[in-house]
Amino acid sequence: MRMNETEKELVDMVLAGRTEAFEPLVAPHRGPLLALASRLTKDRQEALEVVQEALLRAYRSLARYDPARPFRNWLYQIAANEARDRYRKKVRERASFEEAAAMAPAADDPEAGQDRREIAEGVRRAMAALSPREREVFVLRDLEELDIRETSRVLGCSPVSVRVHLSAARRKMRAAIRRDLPHLEVGR
């Protein structure tokens, strides 16, 4: 289903500088967007923030909207991406907190704390040696556990590109760990 004529007129008005036309353009979609965001976040306050940010993103990127696509679906995609981004950020923050807690030396075993710090530092150095795209792919695929297709969608590249960068990242990570943390190699 393509964009209806009223939506097309409102989009044209907003793009022509008549920002007041944006509210009537998105008003019919607020309820369904909130329902979608609520299902994705399972938190009403978070859902309200997702919708607010999604509408802001839609306004900023309206010039890139493809009228051959349904406007509602475009808004849904933006809202779903925003909810996903917020979820990933929470997971990363939680993982960082848990990593920091795990890095704290155990009172009864100071050597174990030193080993964890050494490993974490080795992994940080290994990741720093990756190119930005390799790091993104490695984090999304191996740490966030997205599949190849999801990773390619998030990064806006082909699945083949994801596989190539992931292979290079894993190869570099293995080499760095062998070099910097040889005692961790399997079979030793």
C-alpha positions as CSV (number, residue, x, y, z in Angstrom):
1,M,0.0,0.0,0.0
2,R,1.5,3.3,-1.1
3,M,1.3,6.6,0.8
4,N,-2.2,8.2,0.6
5,E,-2.7,11.6,-1.0
6,T,-3.2,13.5,2.2
7,E,0.0,12.1,3.7
8,K,1.8,13.0,0.5
9,E,0.5,16.6,0.6
10,L,1.5,16.9,4.3
11,V,5.0,15.5,3.6
12,D,5.4,18.0,0.7
13,M,4.3,20.8,3.0
14,V,6.8,19.9,5.8
15,L,9.6,19.6,3.2
16,A,8.6,23.0,1.9
17,G,9.2,24.5,5.3
18,R,5.7,24.4,6.8
19,T,6.7,22.5,10.0
20,E,3.1,22.7,11.4
21,A,2.1,20.1,8.9
22,F,4.1,17.4,10.6
23,E,1.7,17.0,13.5
24,P,-1.3,16.2,11.4
25,L,0.9,13.8,9.3
26,V,2.0,11.8,12.4
27,A,-1.1,12.2,14.6
28,P,-3.0,9.1,13.2
29,H,0.1,7.0,13.9
30,R,0.9,8.0,17.5
31,G,-1.4,5.3,19.0
32,P,-0.2,2.4,16.9
33,L,3.4,3.6,17.4
34,L,2.9,3.6,21.2
35,A,1.4,0.2,21.1
36,L,4.3,-1.1,19.1
37,A,6.9,0.5,21.3
38,S,5.1,-0.8,24.4
39,R,5.2,-4.3,23.1
40,L,8.9,-4.0,22.3
41,T,10.0,-2.3,25.5
42,K,7.5,-3.7,28.0
43,D,7.7,-0.4,29.8
44,R,5.2,2.4,29.2
45,Q,7.6,5.3,30.1
46,E,10.3,3.8,27.9
47,A,7.7,3.3,25.1
48,L,6.8,7.0,25.3
49,E,10.4,8.0,25.0
50,V,10.9,5.6,22.0
51,V,7.9,7.2,20.2
52,Q,9.1,10.7,20.9
53,E,12.6,9.9,19.6
54,A,11.2,8.0,16.6
55,L,9.1,11.0,15.6
56,L,12.0,13.3,16.0
57,R,14.1,11.0,13.8
58,A,11.3,10.8,11.2
59,Y,11.0,14.6,11.1
60,R,14.8,14.9,10.6
61,S,14.9,12.3,7.9
62,L,11.6,13.1,6.1
63,A,13.5,14.1,3.0
64,R,14.8,10.6,2.7
65,Y,11.4,9.0,3.0
66,D,10.4,6.9,-0.1
67,P,6.8,7.6,-0.9
68,A,6.5,4.2,-2.7
69,R,6.6,2.7,0.8
70,P,3.7,3.0,3.3
71,F,4.3,5.9,5.6
72,R,3.1,3.9,8.6
73,N,5.6,1.1,7.9
74,W,8.4,3.7,7.6
75,L,7.5,5.1,11.1
76,Y,7.2,1.6,12.5
77,Q,10.7,0.8,11.2
78,I,12.1,3.9,12.9
79,A,10.4,3.2,16.2
80,A,11.5,-0.5,16.1
81,N,15.1,0.6,15.4
82,E,14.9,3.1,18.3
83,A,13.6,0.5,20.7
84,R,16.3,-1.9,19.6
85,D,19.0,0.7,20.0
86,R,17.8,1.5,23.5
87,Y,17.7,-2.2,24.4
88,R,21.2,-2.7,23.1
89,K,22.5,0.3,25.1
90,K,20.9,-1.1,28.3
91,V,22.5,-4.5,27.6
92,R,25.9,-2.9,27.0
93,E,25.6,-0.8,30.2
94,R,24.5,-3.9,32.2
95,A,27.4,-5.9,30.7
96,S,29.9,-3.2,31.5
97,F,28.7,-3.0,35.1
98,E,28.9,-6.8,35.4
99,E,32.3,-6.8,33.8
100,A,33.5,-4.2,36.2
101,A,32.1,-6.2,39.1
102,A,33.8,-9.3,37.9
103,M,37.0,-7.4,37.5
104,A,37.0,-6.4,41.2
105,P,39.5,-8.6,43.0
106,A,38.1,-11.2,45.3
107,A,39.1,-10.5,48.9
108,D,40.2,-14.1,49.4
109,D,42.1,-14.4,46.0
110,P,44.0,-11.3,44.9
111,E,45.7,-13.3,42.1
112,A,42.3,-14.1,40.5
113,G,41.5,-10.4,40.4
114,Q,44.9,-9.7,38.7
115,D,44.2,-12.5,36.1
116,R,40.8,-11.0,35.3
117,R,42.3,-7.5,34.9
118,E,45.1,-8.9,32.7
119,I,42.6,-10.7,30.5
120,A,40.3,-7.7,30.2
121,E,43.2,-5.5,29.3
122,G,44.4,-8.0,26.6
123,V,40.9,-8.2,25.1
124,R,40.7,-4.4,25.1
125,R,44.0,-4.1,23.3
126,A,43.0,-6.7,20.8
127,M,39.7,-4.9,20.1
128,A,41.6,-1.6,19.7
129,A,43.6,-3.1,16.9
130,L,40.4,-3.8,14.8
131,S,39.2,-1.4,12.2
132,P,36.0,0.5,13.2
133,R,33.9,-1.7,10.9
134,E,35.5,-4.9,12.2
135,R,34.9,-3.8,15.8
136,E,31.2,-3.0,15.0
137,V,30.7,-6.4,13.3
138,F,32.6,-8.3,16.1
139,V,30.6,-6.6,18.9
140,L,27.2,-7.0,17.2
141,R,27.8,-10.6,16.0
142,D,29.9,-12.2,18.7
143,L,29.1,-10.1,21.8
144,E,25.6,-8.9,21.2
145,E,24.8,-12.3,19.4
146,L,22.9,-10.8,16.5
147,D,22.8,-13.1,13.4
148,I,24.5,-12.1,10.2
149,R,21.3,-10.7,8.6
150,E,20.5,-8.5,11.7
151,T,24.0,-7.3,11.8
152,S,24.0,-6.3,8.2
153,R,20.7,-4.4,8.7
154,V,22.0,-2.6,11.7
155,L,25.2,-1.6,9.9
156,G,23.6,-0.9,6.5
157,C,25.9,-3.3,4.6
158,S,25.5,-6.7,2.9
159,P,25.7,-10.0,4.7
160,V,28.8,-10.8,2.7
161,S,30.5,-7.7,4.0
162,V,29.5,-8.7,7.5
163,R,31.1,-12.2,7.0
164,V,34.3,-10.7,5.5
165,H,34.7,-8.2,8.4
166,L,33.8,-10.8,11.0
167,S,36.3,-13.2,9.7
168,A,39.1,-10.6,9.7
169,A,38.1,-9.4,13.2
170,R,38.1,-13.0,14.6
171,R,41.5,-13.7,13.0
172,K,43.0,-10.5,14.5
173,M,41.5,-11.2,17.9
174,R,42.9,-14.8,17.9
175,A,46.3,-13.5,16.9
176,A,46.3,-10.8,19.5
177,I,45.2,-13.1,22.3
178,R,47.9,-15.7,21.3
179,R,50.5,-12.9,21.4
180,D,49.4,-11.1,24.5
181,L,47.8,-13.9,26.5
182,P,49.5,-17.1,25.4
183,H,48.5,-18.9,28.7
184,L,44.8,-18.8,27.5
185,E,45.4,-20.8,24.4
186,V,43.4,-24.1,24.3
187,G,45.5,-27.1,24.8
188,R,48.1,-25.5,27.0
